[in-house]
Amino acid sequence: MYSSERPISLPCAVVCEMCGYSGSVDTFFSKTKRFCSMSCSRSYSSNSKRFSILARLQGRPPSKKAKVLNKVNKAPPPPAAPEGNIPGFDWGTYLEKETSVAASVTCFRHVPMCEHWDDITVGMKVEVLNTNAVLPSKVYWIATVIQIAGYKALMRYEGFEHDSSHDFWCSLVSGEVNPIGWCAMTSKLLVPPQGENWKEYLMSKLVGANTLPVDFYIKLTESMKPSVKVGMRVEVVDPKHVSRTRGASVMSVVGGRLQLMYADQSEAPDNATSDFWCHIWSPLVHPVGWSFRVGHAIKGPGRSGVAFSPRFVYMNGGFFEKGMKLEAIDPLNLGSICVATVQKVLLDGYLMVAIDGSTSDSNSDWFCYHASSHSILPINFCKKNNIPLTVPNGYDSHTFKWEEYLNETKAKAAPARLFNTDYPGYGFSPNMKLEAVDLMEPRLVCVATVKRCVGRLLLIHFDGWEDEFDQWVDHDSPDIYPVGWCEIMGYQLQPPPESSKYALNGPSFPTLYLSLITSGTQTPLHFMC
């Protein structure tokens, strides 16, 4: 029996073998129920999703990473896991092998429990399942938090202070970790190891000890409620033509990540649908009516939809102007910071920016950035921070000088005061582990490492992959997550290549989250643009 505070299981939970989305069996595609949609079914069989989405749609050849994925995906599909379980990645073993620490949940303000994670501390004592007991029913014992890694913690049973042989990793939000006194309140059995005077021992150890807040799971439930509803309409960047947006509908929601289906499916392959993954806070997605409001190009009709409160920008002494030069993260190669130019100034602080030397005749590779975006930077930012600057064709990156380039192009630099320098600090540091979206294949969330911290920017490295796949992101990016996020959301985590020894089978996420998804109410979309 479970207490009333524990999540209630939903029947027939299944996981898509292509994208990792979890849902109920009656909503899944085809008789086999292996995939959540026709798109995933065809993608799995035709290998169409192995290429980087943006690279493939821009007509570029597949990358080395795509080739490796191609080999991996040719392996036969894994056997079906027991109901409620999917093969997972053993973060605990991996962290110990890598001798790494994980970024704290408090670093990610878009994830559940971020505001309350300071309540979770090393040394905290809790009641957990006693896996060492050989009894016909579940019994519990007291454990101490030895180490915290994202949502996961290394535990040691009480009475084994100097013996790590029984230490174990578990998710702190799995529903299996409870405050001291929970067993007494719920009539569960506390069963200790043999051979101690446990009453006296516990009195000496537990008096004054920290434990899990009694309202921890209430706060968890509130923080995991979805803020959008399947079927809601949005505008999202068009990967085929990044200078415009397209209308789309929300197909599914997983922990704030949206699976969007484009309204116009005329360019989709036969018997398939075109979709795109991004977070609700991503600058790639906007409320309906945004494009018309700011003067951004949109495929098809763009005047419909409700009005919204624009984000105004006030700058004393001027603003960005057409033709100004700057440095910008290349949206099609997110590990590169390039020489760039403001091509057009939209309303409400939005700019159309192009990478110098790569602008097409149709201007289809102009990209929309907000003036406050971390992706646009003042000139000489790379030089000051020892970052390689990607220069236009015909120039040598070793001898490139901004002053000479500005004279040659008869252009002026965007004033440094126009850029977002608001930097309150964060808890990230190099070599920290986390889970990160591969923004060139945004359905994938991968095991990753913080490689560098430069002002607001983090350089994210995908474990097991070459440096050419690194990505610059803002420290506030909604596309990075704490260790254990995929597990609690039921989303498939992509492990490093050849890391099968770190695989495990275990509970994929609290079934509470499924119930929240299926019972979520419609609320307005809120975006950070």
C-alpha positions in Angstrom: 0.0 0.0 0.0 1.1 3.6 -0.7 0.2 6.6 1.3 -2.1 9.3 0.0 0.9 11.5 -0.7 2.4 9.1 -3.2 1.6 9.3 -6.9 -1.2 7.1 -8.3 -0.2 4.9 -11.2 -2.0 5.2 -14.5 -2.7 2.1 -16.4 -1.0 1.1 -19.6 1.8 3.7 -19.7 3.9 3.3 -22.8 7.1 4.9 -24.2 7.7 5.9 -27.9 10.7 4.0 -29.2 11.7 6.9 -31.4 11.4 10.1 -29.4 11.0 8.8 -25.8 7.6 10.5 -25.3 5.5 8.8 -22.6 1.7 8.5 -22.8 -1.2 6.1 -22.4 -1.6 3.2 -24.8 -4.9 4.4 -26.2 -3.2 7.5 -27.6 -0.3 5.8 -29.3 -0.1 5.1 -33.1 -0.8 1.7 -34.8 -1.7 -1.7 -33.3 1.8 -2.3 -32.0 1.7 0.9 -29.8 5.5 1.3 -30.2 5.3 4.9 -31.4 3.4 8.0 -30.3 2.7 9.2 -33.9 2.9 8.2 -37.6 5.9 10.6 -37.8 7.9 8.7 -35.2 6.9 5.4 -36.8 8.2 6.4 -40.2 11.2 8.1 -38.8 12.2 4.9 -36.9 11.9 2.8 -40.0 13.2 5.2 -42.7 16.1 6.7 -40.6 14.9 10.2 -41.8 15.6 11.7 -38.4 19.2 10.7 -38.1 20.4 13.8 -39.9 20.6 17.1 -38.1 17.3 18.8 -38.8 18.6 22.2 -39.7 21.6 20.9 -41.6 19.4 18.5 -43.6 16.8 21.1 -44.4 19.4 23.6 -45.5 20.7 21.0 -48.0 24.0 20.3 -46.2 25.5 16.8 -46.1 25.0 14.7 -43.0 27.5 15.3 -40.2 29.9 12.8 -38.6 27.5 12.7 -35.7 24.6 11.7 -38.0 26.7 8.9 -39.4 27.4 7.5 -35.9 23.7 7.7 -35.1 23.0 5.9 -38.3 25.1 3.0 -37.2 23.6 3.0 -33.7 20.1 3.0 -35.0 20.6 0.1 -37.3 20.9 -2.2 -34.3 17.7 -4.2 -33.6 15.2 -2.4 -31.2 15.6 -3.3 -27.5 13.1 -5.7 -26.0 10.1 -4.1 -24.5 10.6 -3.1 -20.9 8.2 -4.0 -18.1 5.2 -1.7 -17.7 6.2 1.6 -16.2 9.9 1.0 -16.9 12.2 1.9 -19.7 15.9 1.3 -20.1 17.7 4.2 -18.5 21.2 5.7 -18.0 22.9 5.1 -14.6 24.0 8.6 -13.7 25.4 7.4 -10.4 27.9 5.0 -11.9 28.8 7.5 -14.6 29.5 10.3 -12.1 31.7 8.1 -10.0 33.6 6.8 -13.0 34.1 10.4 -14.3 34.8 11.7 -10.8 32.5 14.6 -11.7 30.0 16.7 -9.9 26.6 17.7 -11.3 25.1 21.2 -11.6 22.6 21.9 -8.8 18.9 22.1 -9.5 19.0 25.7 -8.3 21.0 26.6 -11.5 18.0 25.9 -13.7 15.2 28.3 -12.9 12.8 26.6 -15.5 12.8 23.2 -13.8 10.6 21.7 -11.1 11.6 22.5 -7.5 14.3 25.0 -8.4 13.0 27.6 -5.9 12.8 25.0 -3.1 16.0 23.0 -3.7 17.9 24.8 -1.0 15.9 22.7 1.4 17.7 19.6 0.1 21.2 19.3 1.8 24.0 16.8 2.3 23.6 15.1 5.7 19.8 15.2 5.6 18.2 12.1 7.0 15.2 10.5 5.3 13.2 7.3 5.3 13.7 5.0 2.2 12.9 1.5 1.1 15.1 -1.0 2.8 16.3 -3.1 -0.1 18.5 -5.3 2.2 15.6 -6.7 4.1 14.4 -10.2 3.0 10.7 -9.9 3.9 7.5 -10.6 1.9 6.4 -6.9 2.2 8.0 -3.6 1.7 9.8 -2.2 4.7 11.8 1.0 5.2 14.9 2.3 7.0 16.6 5.6 7.6 19.3 6.8 5.3 21.6 9.9 5.1 22.2 11.9 2.0 25.9 11.6 1.2 26.0 13.4 -2.1 23.6 15.4 -4.3 23.8 15.4 -8.1 20.9 17.2 -9.8 17.7 15.4 -8.8 19.7 12.4 -7.7 21.3 11.6 -4.4 23.8 9.0 -3.0 22.3 7.5 0.1 23.8 5.5 3.0 21.7 3.5 5.4 21.8 4.5 9.1 24.2 2.3 11.0 26.7 2.0 8.1 28.5 5.3 8.8 31.9 4.0 7.8 30.8 1.3 5.4 30.0 2.4 1.8 29.3 -1.1 0.5 25.6 -0.6 0.7 25.5 3.0 -0.6 22.9 3.5 -3.4 21.8 6.3 -5.8 18.1 7.3 -6.0 16.0 10.1 -7.4 15.0 12.6 -4.7 11.7 13.2 -6.5 10.8 9.6 -7.2 8.3 9.3 -4.4 10.5 6.8 -2.6 12.2 9.3 -0.3 10.3 10.5 2.7 10.8 12.7 5.7 11.5 11.2 9.1 8.3 10.2 10.8 6.6 9.3 7.5 6.5 5.6 8.4 4.9 6.3 11.7 2.2 8.5 10.1 1.4 5.9 7.4 1.8 2.7 9.4 4.8 1.5 7.5 7.5 -0.7 9.0 10.9 0.6 9.9 13.2 -2.5 9.9 16.8 -1.9 10.9 19.9 -4.2 10.5 20.5 -6.7 13.2 22.6 -6.4 16.3 22.2 -2.8 17.6 20.3 -1.0 20.3 18.5 1.0 17.7 16.2 2.9 20.0 19.1 4.6 21.8 21.1 4.9 18.6 18.3 6.7 16.7 17.6 9.0 19.5 21.2 10.2 19.5 21.3 10.5 15.7 18.0 11.9 14.8 17.4 14.6 17.4 18.0 17.9 15.7 18.8 16.3 12.3 17.5 17.8 9.0 15.0 15.9 7.0 12.8 16.3 3.9 10.2 19.0 4.2 6.8 17.5 5.0 5.3 19.5 2.1 8.0 18.5 -0.4 5.8 16.4 -2.7 3.0 19.0 -2.5 5.5 21.6 -3.9 6.7 19.0 -6.4 3.2 18.5 -7.7 2.6 22.2 -8.0 5.9 22.8 -9.8 5.2 20.0 -12.4 1.8 21.2 -13.5 1.9 21.9 -17.3 1.3 25.5 -18.3 0.2 24.6 -21.9 -2.4 22.3 -23.3 -2.2 20.0 -26.3 -3.8 21.6 -29.3 -2.8 25.2 -28.5 -1.5 27.2 -31.5 1.9 29.0 -31.6 4.3 30.5 -34.2 7.7 28.8 -34.4 10.9 29.3 -36.5 10.8 27.6 -39.9 13.9 25.3 -40.1 13.7 25.4 -43.9 13.8 29.2 -44.0 15.1 30.5 -40.7 14.3 34.1 -41.4 10.5 33.4 -41.1 8.1 31.6 -38.8 5.4 29.1 -39.3 2.1 28.3 -37.6 2.1 25.2 -35.4 0.1 23.3 -32.9 1.2 21.7 -29.6 1.2 17.9 -30.1 2.6 16.9 -26.7 4.2 18.5 -23.6 7.0 17.0 -21.6 8.4 19.0 -18.7 7.9 22.3 -20.5 9.2 20.9 -23.8 6.8 21.1 -26.7 6.4 18.8 -29.6 5.0 21.1 -32.3 3.3 20.0 -35.5 3.4 22.5 -38.4 0.0 23.7 -39.6 1.1 23.6 -43.2 2.1 20.0 -44.0 2.4 20.5 -47.8 6.2 20.0 -47.6 6.1 16.9 -45.4 7.1 13.5 -46.8 4.2 11.3 -47.9 2.3 9.7 -45.1 4.3 11.6 -42.5 4.1 14.8 -40.5 6.7 17.6 -39.9 7.3 18.4 -36.3 9.7 20.3 -34.1 10.8 20.2 -30.5 11.5 23.2 -28.3 11.0 24.5 -24.8 8.1 26.8 -24.0 10.6 29.5 -23.0 12.7 29.1 -26.2 13.3 32.2 -28.3 12.3 30.1 -31.3 8.6 30.0 -30.3 6.1 32.8 -29.9 2.3 33.3 -29.3 0.0 33.5 -32.3 0.1 37.0 -33.8 3.8 37.7 -32.8 5.1 37.8 -36.3 2.6 40.4 -37.5 3.1 42.4 -34.3 6.9 42.9 -34.7 7.1 42.8 -38.5 8.6 39.3 -38.9 8.0 37.2 -42.0 5.7 34.3 -41.5 4.8 31.5 -43.9 1.1 31.8 -44.8 -1.4 34.1 -43.1 0.1 35.8 -40.0 -2.5 38.4 -39.0 -4.7 36.1 -37.0 -4.5 35.5 -33.3 -4.7 37.3 -30.0 -2.6 40.3 -29.1 0.0 40.1 -26.4 2.1 42.4 -24.3 5.3 43.2 -26.3 8.7 43.4 -24.7 9.7 47.0 -25.1 13.3 48.1 -25.1 14.4 51.6 -23.9 17.9 52.7 -24.9 19.2 56.2 -24.1 21.1 57.6 -27.1 19.9 55.3 -29.8 19.4 51.7 -30.7 20.7 49.1 -33.1 20.7 50.2 -36.8 20.8 48.4 -40.1 24.4 47.7 -41.2 25.9 47.7 -37.7 28.5 45.0 -37.1 28.7 42.6 -34.1 29.6 39.1 -33.2 26.9 36.4 -33.1 26.4 32.7 -32.4 25.8 31.0 -35.7 22.2 29.5 -35.5 23.3 26.7 -37.9 26.5 26.0 -36.1 26.0 26.7 -32.4 29.6 26.1 -31.4 30.8 29.1 -33.6 30.7 32.8 -32.8 30.9 34.7 -36.1 31.3 38.1 -37.6 27.8 39.3 -38.3 25.6 42.3 -39.4 22.3 43.7 -38.4 20.2 43.4 -41.6 16.9 44.7 -40.3 15.4 46.3 -37.2 11.9 45.0 -36.2 9.6 46.2 -33.6 9.8 45.6 -29.8 13.6 45.1 -29.8 13.9 42.4 -32.4 16.6 42.3 -35.0 17.3 40.3 -38.1 21.0 39.3 -38.1 23.1 37.6 -40.8 26.5 35.9 -40.6 28.9 37.8 -42.8 30.0 35.9 -46.0 27.1 33.4 -45.8 24.0 35.5 -46.8 21.9 33.9 -49.5 20.3 35.8 -52.3 16.9 35.1 -50.8 17.9 36.3 -47.3 16.6 33.0 -46.0 19.4 32.6 -43.5 18.8 35.8 -41.7 18.0 35.0 -38.1 15.8 36.8 -35.6 17.4 37.8 -32.2 16.1 40.0 -29.5 18.3 42.9 -28.4 18.6 41.2 -25.0 19.6 37.9 -26.5 22.8 36.2 -25.3 23.5 35.2 -28.9 24.6 38.7 -30.0 27.8 40.1 -28.7 29.8 43.3 -29.1 32.9 43.3 -31.3 36.1 41.9 -29.8 34.1 39.8 -27.3 35.9 36.7 -28.6 39.3 38.3 -28.5 38.8 39.4 -24.9 37.6 35.9 -23.8 40.1 33.8 -25.9 37.4 32.3 -28.1 38.0 31.6 -31.7 36.1 34.0 -33.9 34.8 32.6 -37.2 35.6 35.3 -39.9 34.2 35.7 -43.4 35.6 33.7 -46.3 38.8 35.3 -47.6 40.0 36.5 -44.1 42.5 34.8 -41.8 41.2 34.3 -38.3 44.7 34.7 -36.9 45.3 38.2 -38.5 41.7 39.5 -38.5 41.3 42.9 -36.9 37.9 44.5 -36.3 39.2 48.0 -36.9 40.5 47.1 -40.3 37.4 45.2 -41.3 35.1 48.1 -40.3 37.1 50.4 -42.5 37.0 48.0 -45.4 33.3 47.5 -45.2 32.6 51.1 -44.4 30.5 50.0 -41.4 30.3 50.9 -37.7 30.2 48.6 -34.7 27.1 48.3 -32.6 27.9 50.2 -29.4 28.7 47.9 -26.5 26.1 49.5 -24.3 23.3 48.1 -26.4 24.1 44.5 -25.5 22.8 42.5 -22.6 25.4 42.6 -19.9 23.0 41.9 -17.0 24.8 39.0 -15.3 23.7 38.1 -11.8 26.0 35.1 -11.6 25.2 31.5 -11.5 26.2 28.2 -9.9 27.8 26.6 -13.0 31.5 25.8 -13.3 33.6 23.9 -15.8 33.3 20.1 -15.8 29.9 20.0 -14.2 27.5 17.4 -15.6 24.0 18.0 -16.8 21.4 17.0 -19.4 21.3 19.2 -22.6 19.2 19.4 -25.7 21.1 18.9 -29.0 19.7 22.1 -30.6 20.7 20.8 -34.1 18.4 17.7 -33.4 16.1 19.2 -30.8 14.2 16.0 -30.0 17.4 14.7 -28.4 18.4 15.3 -24.8 21.9 14.1 -24.1 24.5 13.5 -21.4 26.6 16.7 -21.4 29.3 18.7 -19.6 29.9 22.4 -19.0 33.1 23.0 -20.9 33.5 26.7 -20.4 31.8 29.6 -18.6 32.2 33.0 -20.2 30.0 35.8 -18.8 26.4 34.7 -19.5 27.5 32.0 -21.8 28.1 28.3 -21.2 29.9 26.1 -23.8 28.2 22.7 -23.6 30.0 19.6 -24.7 28.1 16.4 -25.5 29.9 13.5 -23.7 31.4 11.0 -26.2 31.2 13.4 -29.2 33.8 15.5 -30.9 34.3 19.2 -30.0 32.7 20.2 -33.3 29.3 19.5 -31.8 29.8 21.8 -28.8 27.1 24.5 -28.4 27.1 27.9 -26.8 24.0 28.6 -24.7 22.9 31.2 -22.1 23.2 30.2 -18.5 19.4 30.8 -18.3 18.7 28.6 -21.4 15.6 26.4 -21.1 17.5 23.7 -23.1 19.7 22.5 -20.3 18.5 20.5 -17.3 19.8 18.9 -14.1 21.0 15.3 -13.8 17.9 13.2 -13.5 15.4 15.5 -15.3 14.8 13.0 -18.1 14.1 10.2 -15.6 11.4 12.1 -13.7 9.8 13.4 -16.9 9.8 10.0 -18.7 11.9 11.4 -21.5 14.5 9.3 -23.2 18.1 10.4 -22.3 20.7 9.9 -25.0 23.8 8.4 -23.3 27.4 8.9 -24.6 28.3 6.5 -27.5 29.3 3.0 -26.3 28.1 3.6 -22.8 25.9 0.5 -22.5 27.7 -0.4 -19.2 26.0 2.6 -17.7 22.5 1.4 -18.7 19.9 0.3 -16.2 16.3 -0.7 -16.0 14.3 1.2 -13.5 11.3 3.4 -12.8 11.3 6.1 -15.5 9.3 8.8 -13.8 6.6 9.4 -11.1 3.3 8.4 -12.5 2.0 11.6 -10.9 3.5 13.5 -13.9 1.4 11.4 -16.3 -1.7 12.3 -14.4 -0.8 16.0 -14.5 -0.3 15.8 -18.2 -3.7 14.2 -18.9 -5.6 16.5 -16.5 -3.8 19.8 -17.3 -6.0 22.9 -17.7 -5.6 25.4 -20.5 -3.6 28.4 -19.4 -2.0 31.3 -21.4 1.4 30.8 -23.0 4.3 32.8 -21.4 7.5 33.2 -23.3 10.9 34.7 -22.8 12.0 36.1 -26.2 
